[in-house]
Structure formats: structure tokens, C-alpha cells
Amino acid sequence: MKEHFSYDQRLGISIPKLEMEWAHYSEETQQVILFHWEKIRGSIPDRIAELESTINQKQAQLSNESNFKKSCELNSEIAELASIINDLWLWYRANQTVTEKMHN
């Protein structure tokens, strides 16, 4: 079912890439897609923890950085990592309700 997902380099996970309305997929295909998504979705908190660790390292570097240009670069990198974390949480939460509806 990997054809129903595409790897997002920025997020570091595969995300759903459905080419038709959900209802047009057979129930069996829906279940396979959901099973695959749940495995991916389950890895999102670990991915977020990795990014948070990187942010913490960059913040430690920033607190010791005296070069203004390098400080700006670190701030920019931290902001991008925070943006990725936000997007990952959106994927995690938005698809939770879809998954719950499909299992009911």
C-alpha cells in the first residue's frame, strides 16, 4: 500500500497520498491503508522527540554563540524545526479523528 503514501523529506515521515475519495476505495483497501497509517502515525511522537532534542542542542549552542550571524542562523534553524514539529502534530491529531471514525 506504499503507493497510497509519499515520503515527505521535510517531515521525515510518509504521509497519505490518496488519489480518489476515501469512499471509492474498497473496505479492504481502506483497512490496509489505515493499518499502514497507524504504524506511521505511531512513529510521529518519536520523530518529534528527535527534533526537540536537536532544538535543545541548537539552543545550547545559541546561548554560547557570540557571532551575530551564526546566532541568526541558529535561530532560523530552531524556528524551522519548531515548524516541522507543529506540522507533525497536525498530521498526528487531524488523522486521529479519521482513524477513530473508520474503526467505529
N, C-alpha and C positions, 0 to 999 in steps of 0.2 A: 504493500500500500504506500510505498515511498513516493509513488507518483502523485499522491494527494498532499504531499508536503514539499516544502522547499527550504533549503538551509539558508538562514539569514546570518550572514557573516558578522554584522554589527551586533546582533543579539547573542550569537553563539549557540543558537538552537534552530531546529527545524520548525517551521510554522505551517499551519494548514494552507493549502492552495487548492481550493475546491473549484472545479471548472463548471459546475452546474449547481442549481438549487439543491439544498440538502434533501428535500423530499423526493427528488428524482433518483437518488441513489437507492439501491435495494437495501432492505433491512440488514442483510448480511454484510454488505459493504459498509454501511453506517457503523455497525458494530466493530468491524476491523479498523476503520478509521478512528473511532473513539478509543479503542484499546491502544492503538499506536499513540494517539494524542495524550492519553493519560500517562503513558510512560514518559513522553517528552515533558508534559506538564509537571510531573513529579520531580523532574530534574531542575526545574526553574529555581526553587529556593537555594539549591546548591550553587547554581550559576550566580545568583545574586550574592551569596556569601563570598564567592571568589572575587567578584567585582568590589564588594565592600572592603575586602582585605587589601586589594590594590589601592582603593581610595585611601585607606588608613596609611599605607606606605607612602603614598604621594603627599598626604597631609603632613606626615612626619618630615619628609624632605622639604616641604614648603616652610615649615616652622624654622628650619635651619638654613634656608636659602637667602643669601644677601643680594644676589644678582636679580635685578628687577625683571629683565627679560625672561629669565628662567622661571621666576615666580609666576609671571603671567602665563607661561606655557603650562606649568603645573596646575594653575587654577583652571585653565581651559580643559586640560585632560581630566581633572576631577569633575568638572561640570558635565563633560561628555559621558563619563562613567555613571554619574548620577542620572543622566537622561536615559541611558540604557537600562539601568535598574528600574526606573519608572515605567518604561515600556514593557519590561519583563513582567512587572506586577500587573500591568493592564492585561497582558495576554493571560496571565495566571488567573486573574479574577473574572475577566469577561467570559472566558471559556468554561469557567466552573459552572455557571448557570446553565449553559448549553448542555454540558455533560450531565448535570443533575436532571434536566428535563428529559434527556434521552434515556436515562436509566429508570425513569419512573413510568 
